[in-house]
């Protein structure tokens, strides 16, 4: 009995397992890779559009106002007269916009 079940599973199982693997790969792409790529594009666009006067937050959690920018760096004023230079890649988000809640993120 077990021998016949194993033989039946061995016959033609290559195509069905290939289809199953392909389906898993598609699900993985649409639920994991594609959203991450979209998020990276949005972050890159945000970093490129940073301008003087924007309120931003760095990856380390420092809040500040953009005083100047160049190709790779941003100068932030974090307190009255205190200026710190950061790499543009260290800027995490726009502090002037309210943070999105998980429900709002799913809608967009």
N, C-alpha and C positions, 0 to 999 in steps of 0.2 A: 504494500500500500504506500509506504513512505517513498519507496523507490520510484513508483509511477508518478507521484506528486513532484518529486525532484526532477524527473525526466521531463515532465510537462513544463515545469518552470524554466528549465534550461533551453527548451525549444522556443525560438521566437522571442525570447526575453530581451535580446539585444536591442531591438527596435523600440520596445516599450520603455526600457530603461533609458534609452537615448532621448526619447520624447519627454520622459519625466525629468531628466537632467536639464534639458532645454527649457522646460517650464519653470524649474527652480531658478535657473539663470535669469530668465525674464523677470520673475517676481523680485529677485534680488536686485536687478538693475533698476526697476521702476520704484521700488520702495526704499532702496538704500543709496545707490550711486547717483541717480538723477537728481533727487532733492539736494544732495550734498553739493553737486556741481552748480546747481542753481543758486544755492546760498553763497558759494565762493564767488560767483560772478557778481552777485549783488554787493558783497563786501568789497570787491575790487573796484566796482563802480563808485561806491560810497567814498573810498579812500581817494580816488582820482578827483572827486568833486568837492573835497574839503576846501573851504575858503575862509578868509579872514572874518572873524566875528562868530563863527560856529561854536556852539557849546558841544564838547565831545568828552568821551570817557575812554581812557586807555585800557589795554588788556590788564594792567595791574590795578585798575580801579581809580586812577587819578582823574579827577574832574577838572576841566579847564576850558578857557576860551582861546580860540586860535588867534594868534597875533600875526603870524606869517607862515608861509609854506614855500618850499622849493621842490625839486624833483623827488627827493628821498626823505626829507625831514619836515617836521612841523614844530613851531615854537608855540608853547601853551603858556598862558598866564594862569597860574593856579591860585594865586592870592594877590593882594595889592602889591604890584611891583615884583613879584616872584615869577621868573620866567624859566621854563624848563624846555629843553629841546628833545624831541622824540623822533624815532623813525616813523614814517607814515604807516608802516605795517603794524605798529604798536597801538594804533587807534582802533578801538573796538566798535563804538557805536555813537550815534548822535544823541546827546543828552537833552537837546531841546525838544525832542519828540518823546511822548510818554512811552514807557516800556510796554511792549505787547504782552498780554496775558496768554497762556497756552490756548485758550479758546479762540482768541483773535488770530493767533498764528495759524490755526487749522483752517480758518475761513479764507485766508488769503492764499 
